[in-house]
Amino acid sequence: MTTRPRLFALEMSAGGRVFSVNLDGTDKRILVDGCRLPDGIAVDVAHGHLYWTNMGNPSANDGSIERADLDGTNRVTIVPSGATFTPKQLQLEPLSRKLYWSDREGMRVMRCDLDGSNLETLVQTGKGELDRRDQTRWCVGIAVDVGAGRIYWTQKGPSDGGRGQILRAAIDVPDGETAATRRDVEMLYDALPEPIDLELDIATSTMYWTDRGDPPRGNTVNRAPFEARNGHREPPEILVTHLMEGIGLALDLNGKRMFMTDLAGTLYAADLDGANRRELLDVQGNLTGIAYVELPA
């Protein structure tokens, strides 16, 4: 079947927008507006839906998740305001038909069915106002490996604090344990400047992530293996530098390329190794989440 690739992205400024664009930056289309600080986006091409998280007021516990058709019509809220605190990166897992996301001020990793039902907390890193002041507990990025039965997430830490982490755990809470007490959480990397969005290349056991901390290690795109080799875990490799508050990340593994956004309003493309970096769009407001999809031609 012939397909046409397309990027879907979020603009947090200008009232909050969802837009799509060709891979060369042309044919920008505003699909949805009036979103309350949108941050994470996922696209279900097979069923013609796009999903996004709204952070809302980060201090008010009024985050939500919405869905619309690919052209922006038939907009509906599936996770109502307050059912999640400050939802960030969003992933759609097509086999189980689940949405997964990190909830920053909620200090948790969550999931639900595609209609918003069966809302669950999978990881809880803290509870209450005192814990909420500790930004090392804030969950931001999320990735899912359903084949291996694992979830991965980032905890960003304070701004450029060098206390960010990437962690993983089983995709389900172990029997007899809770989201707050589960003992299978494994820290893969720590002492990172400020890790944000996270993506996996399952075939090569590689993680990619954006980091919005200060240079030289921050405002970058990084990658690292998510499995130790001979008892040793390799340090992260910096692929792209000099982003301006890097946030969104999407991989086209077949095309061996990646796409990134930053809060300065630039949409970038690069090879998976960081080579051939180029700007597709600039001065687009505050850009956050991004998704790469292949639509039917």
Beta strands, then each sheet from edge to edge (+ up, - down):
strand 1: 3-11
strand 2: 17-21
strand 3: 29-33
strand 4: 38-44
strand 5: 49-54
strand 6: 63-69
strand 7: 76-84
strand 8: 87-93
strand 9: 98-103
strand 10: 108-113
strand 11: 120-124
strand 12: 139-145
strand 13: 150-155
strand 14: 164-170
strand 15: 186-192
strand 16: 195-201
strand 17: 206-211
strand 18: 220-225
strand 19: 237-240
strand 20: 246-252
strand 21: 257-262
strand 22: 267-271
strand 23: 278-281
strand 24: 287-296
sheet 1: 3+ 2- 1+ 24-
sheet 2: 4+ 5- 6+ 7-
sheet 3: 8+ 9- 10+ 11-
sheet 4: 12+ 13- 14+ 15-
sheet 5: 16+ 17- 18+ 19-
sheet 6: 20+ 21- 22+ 23-
end
